[in-house]
Amino acid sequence: MTYFIDHKNKKIHDQRFAGDKCGFLDTPVEEREFTAVEEYIKELELKEGFAICSHCQTPQLIM
C-alpha cells in the first residue's frame, strides 16, 4: 500500500482513497510525502504522534 503523509496535520492517508474529507488541501506541497515503507509509517505513529486518517480507509462517495 502507498501512503500519503501530511506533515502539517500529522495524518497518514491511504493514497488510493485520500480526498477532500481528509482535510489536507491546505497543506503545502513541501509538507507532503509519499511512501510504501510500513516501518516508516509505524515509526511516525509511535514516535512522532501521527494518526491514521479515518476518512480514507474506504472510497469516498459523492452524493
C-alpha positions in Angstrom: 0.0 0.0 0.0 1.2 3.5 -0.7 0.7 6.2 2.0 0.3 9.9 1.7 1.8 11.6 4.7 0.6 15.1 5.7 3.4 16.5 7.9 1.4 19.7 8.6 -1.6 18.0 10.2 0.3 14.8 11.3 -2.0 12.5 9.4 -1.3 9.3 7.4 -3.6 8.7 4.5 -4.2 5.8 2.2 -3.2 7.3 -1.1 -5.9 5.3 -3.0 -8.8 6.8 -1.1 -7.5 10.2 0.1 -9.9 13.0 -0.8 -11.5 16.3 0.2 -12.8 14.9 3.6 -9.3 14.2 4.7 -8.5 17.9 5.2 -5.1 18.1 3.6 -5.9 20.6 0.8 -4.3 23.5 2.7 -1.1 21.5 3.3 1.8 22.9 1.3 3.4 20.6 -1.2 6.7 20.6 0.7 5.0 19.2 3.7 3.5 16.2 1.8 5.3 12.9 1.3 4.5 9.5 -0.3 5.9 6.2 0.9 5.2 2.5 0.8 7.5 1.7 3.7 5.4 0.1 6.6 8.2 0.5 9.1 8.4 4.3 8.5 4.6 4.6 9.0 4.8 2.7 12.3 7.6 5.0 13.4 5.6 8.1 12.6 2.7 6.7 14.6 4.6 5.6 17.6 7.4 8.2 17.9 6.1 11.3 16.2 2.4 11.2 17.1 1.0 10.8 13.6 -2.5 9.4 13.3 -4.1 7.3 10.5 -6.8 9.3 8.8 -10.3 7.8 9.4 -11.7 9.3 6.2 -9.6 7.5 3.6 -9.9 3.9 4.8 -12.6 3.2 2.1 -13.5 5.1 -1.1 -15.2 8.4 -0.6 -18.6 8.6 -2.2 -20.0 11.8 -3.6 -23.8 12.0 -3.2 
